[in-house]
Amino acid sequence: QFRLGLPKPPHPQPRCAQWHRSMSMPHTNQGGYADDNTGLLTHSYGGGSPDGYGPSGYGPGHGNAGYNPGGGYPGAAGLGGVKVMGAGSHVNDVYFAAAMCVVIGALLGGTSLFFAFKAVDWLGMSYLMLFGLALAMLDTPFLKSVKFVAESKMYIGKYVQFVTRVTGKGVTLIFLGSTLFLMMWNTNKGGFMRFLAVILSLFPAMVGLASVVVGTMKSSNLEKVRRNLEPIIEQQYDQHALRHRGPNGGLTMTEFNDMTEKNCPGVHFEPLDLKLIFNALVSDPSWRMAQSGQQAGGLSDEMGIIPRQDVLDWCRGGRVLL
């Protein structure tokens, strides 16, 4: 061939080289990577491939429905997952500000009482400050990765679960705000301290009142769903628990929302509502706090899973306050 001037035939590429070449090809919308000679590699690493593994993460099924370390499940993937939203962080910031108002008011009032040698009133202010710190710990936007903060949240959720719910937290803030006002107003005669008493106690009380109203309304909607699901919960659970089957499985937020909308028309839960519902229904505090810790970057479908036994206990039990 060389003597006749014919071109030298190309050496066939090994399969590993072809695979490496396919990995560097541009991504297409049809679920693979395009190439002039090989076309679409429908089972290569691509999002949207029928049986592949999408760029959103790993997992069988549609590529975009896999686990996404960067941002959770996309809203349009899989079962129509819950969209990521940051509204929950803003609500937590409001609760944190209300709790810190109680802490600051109790600290200022307690300091003045300490130097005035009023031991009993100072002790009451100290208790208010401790309760305010406990509430602030639950919703703090700072130092979330610190072990002490994480463990404190878990123990508060385990032993004082009442304050982790919207209604319970609202009742607690009303109590703390009104008590702070009475103690600061009666123990301090100065105009500035009484002005602080109004400002620092009014905000927590108003936040608490709004929380009680919102929590009561959402609890009523959840009770309607519970009554409709009570006689058919086992059959409906088996139909909707698609990602985590079996007795040790559970429902994701999307699956729970689909089940409620199907069996209780007219009732729809927003993503933030689902977070409140899951927080109230999940019985294991370590599981609850582990999931809430993942929600720092937003709220997504796979960040909340309610175990099967908790679903059955909720339907067979009584009314739950969110």
N, C-alpha and C positions, 0 to 999 in steps of 0.2 A: 504493500500500500504506500509506503514511503517513497519507493522508487517511482511509482506511477503518479505521484503528486496528489494522491487522495488524502482528504482530511482524516486525521486520527480520530477514531470513534471515542466519544466521551466515556469515562469510567462511570459505571452506575454508582449512585450514591447509596451508602448504607441506610438502613431504616432509621437509625438514630439521627443521622444528618437530616433526613427528610422531616423527622419529628421536630428537630431543633429549628428547621427552617419554617415549619408551620407555626411554631410558637411566636416567631417574630413578625408574622404577616399581619396586615391591618385587619381589625375586627369589623365584621359586617353585622347587619341587623337581622340576618336570617339565622343566627345562632352558630356561627363558625368563623373561620378566617379565610379570606379570599386569596387566590393565587392564579396566575395566568394559566398554568398547566394543570393544576390539580383541582381547581374549582373550590367547592366548599367542603370543609372538613367538619361534618355535622356532629361528630362525636369528640371533637377536640375541646380544649379548655375555652369555653365561650359561654356568655350569659344567654339564655333563651334557648339553648340546645335542649332537645327533648329529654335526653338522659345524661346530659353533661353536667358540668359544675361551673356555675356562672361566676362572673367577676365580683358579684356581691358576696360570695363566700362559698361554702361547701354544703352539700346536701343533695340527696336525690330529688328528682322532680325537675321543675323549671329552675334554670340557673339563677334567676333573680330571686328565687325564694329561699336561697341558702342563708347560712349564718354569715352576717356581715359585721366584722369587728369594728368597722369604722362608723356605722350609723344604724345598725339594726335592720329590720325588715323594711323594704320600701313599701309605700302605701299601695301601689298597684300590683304587687306581686302575690303569687300563691293564692291564698283564700281571700284576697282583698284586705291585706293587713292594715292595722291601725297606723295612721300616719304619725310621723314623729312630730312632736309639738313641745314647745317650751313653756306653755301656760302654767304648768304645775310649779315650775321654779319661781314664777312671779307670785303665786299664791303663798308659797313657802316663805318668800321674802317678806310678805305682809305679816304673816304669823311671827316670823323672827323679829320684826320691828315692834310688834305689839308686846311680845315677851320681854324684849330689851327695855321697853318703856317701864314695865313693872320692875325690872332689875334696877334700872337707874333711879327710879323714884324711891324704891325701898332702900337703896344704898345711901342716897342723900338724906332721906328721913331718918334712917337708922344711925347715920353718923352724928347728926344733930342730937338725937336722943341719947346716944352713948355719952357724949360730953356733957349732957344735961343730967346724967346719972338717973335716967328713967329706964331701969333694967327691964321691966315687964313689957313696956312699949317697944323697946329695942329688940327684945326677943321676938315679938310679933312681926316686926319689920324684917328680921333675919329669916323667918319662915317664908314670908312673901318673896324675898330675894331668892331663896332656894327653889321655890316653886317656879318662879320666873326663869331661872337658869335651866331647870329641867325642860320647860317648854322651848326655850331658845335652843337647847341642845338638839331637839328633834328636827328643827327646821333651819339649822345654821348653814349658811352658804360657805363657811370657812372651815378649813382643817378637816374635811370629810374623810381624808385618807388616814388620819391619825387613829391609832388603835383604840385609844381611850374614848374618842368620840363615837366610833363605831360600836364599841361594847356598851357604852352608855345608852345609845339608841336601842340596842337589843334588849337590855334589861328593863328600860322604861316600857318598851312594847310588850314585854313578858309580864311584868308585875303591875303596870299601870296602863293597860291597853285602852282604857277609857279616854285618855288624853291624846291618843293617836288618831282618833276619828274626828270628823268635822264637827259633829254635834257635841261630843264630849269636850273637844278643845274649845268650842265656843262657850259652853257652860263654865269651864274653868277660867277662861279669860274674863267673863262677866264677873265672876266671884273675885278674882284677883284685882281687877280694875276698881270695883266698888269698895273693896276692903282697903286698898291703897289710898283711895280718896278720903275715906273716913278717918284713917289713921293719920295721914298727913295734915288734914284740915283741923283735926281736934288737938293734935299735939304741937302744932306750930302756929304761932300767932302772927308771924311776919307776912306781909303782903306778897313778897316774892315766892316764898315757899307755898303759899296757898295758890298762887298762880301756877306753879309747877304741879301742884296736886291736881288741878283741873286738867291741864294739858296732858300730863303723863298717865292719868287714869281714864280720861275720856276716850282716847284712841283704842286701848285694849278692850274697853267695854263695848264700843261700837263694832269693832271687828268680831268680838264674841257674839254679839246679837245677830249680825249678818250671818255668821257661821251656823248658828242655831236654826235660822230660817231656811237657809240653803240646805243644810243637812236634813231637816225634817221633810222638805219637799222631795229630795232625792230618795230618802228612805221610803216614802210613800210609793214612789214608782217601783222601787225594788220589791216592796211587799206585794204589789200587783203581779209582778213576774213570778214571785215565789208561789203564790196561790194557784196560778195557772200551771206551773210546772210540777207541783207537788204530786199529783197522781200519775204523772207520766215521766218523771225525771230520769229513771233508769234507761228507758227506751230512747229518750231524746239525747241523753249523754252519749250513748253508744253511736248515735248517728252523727254527732257533731265533734266528738273527740277523735280527730283524724291524725294529729301529729304525735300525740302522746297517748297511745292506747294502753289497755290493760288496767288491772286493779291499782297499780302504782303510778298510773299516768295522771293526766289532768287536762284542763281546758286552757287554751290561750285566750287572750283578750278578744281576738277576732271570733273565735269559735263560741265564746260565751255570748258575745253580742249578737251573733247570727241566731243562736238558740233562743235568746230572749225576744228578738224581733219576730221570729217565726211563730212563737207561741203566745205572744202578747202584742198584737198589732197596736200601733200608736205609741209605744214606748221605745224610745231610742236613747242609748247612752253614748255620750261623747267620750273621747279618749281619757279626759281627766276624770270623768265619772267612773270609768272602768278601773282606774287606779284606786279610787276611793273604795269601790266595791271589793276589789281584790284585797286591799289592806284590811277590810273588815271581816272578810270571809275566811282568809287563810289563817289557820289556827297556830301554825308553827312560827314563833317569832323570829327564829334564826333564818328560816326560809323567807319570811316577809322582809326582813331587813336586808338580806342578801340581794333580793330583787330590787328593792328601793335604792340600794347603793348603785345598781347598774343604770338607774334612771337619771344620773347626773347630767348626761348629755342629751336628754330628751326622752320621750315616751314612745316606745314601739311595741309591736305585737308580742314578740318573744320575751320581753322583759317582765311579763307577768304571767304566771301559770298557777292556777288554783287546783289543788289535788282533788281527785275524784271523791274521796271520803268527805272532804269539806263541802263539796257541792251537795252531796246527799244529806249531810247533817243540816245544812242551811235550809233545804227544801222541807225536811221533815221537822224542823224546829219552828220557832216563832219568829216574830218581827225582829229585824236587825236594824240598828241605828247606824247610819254612816257618819 
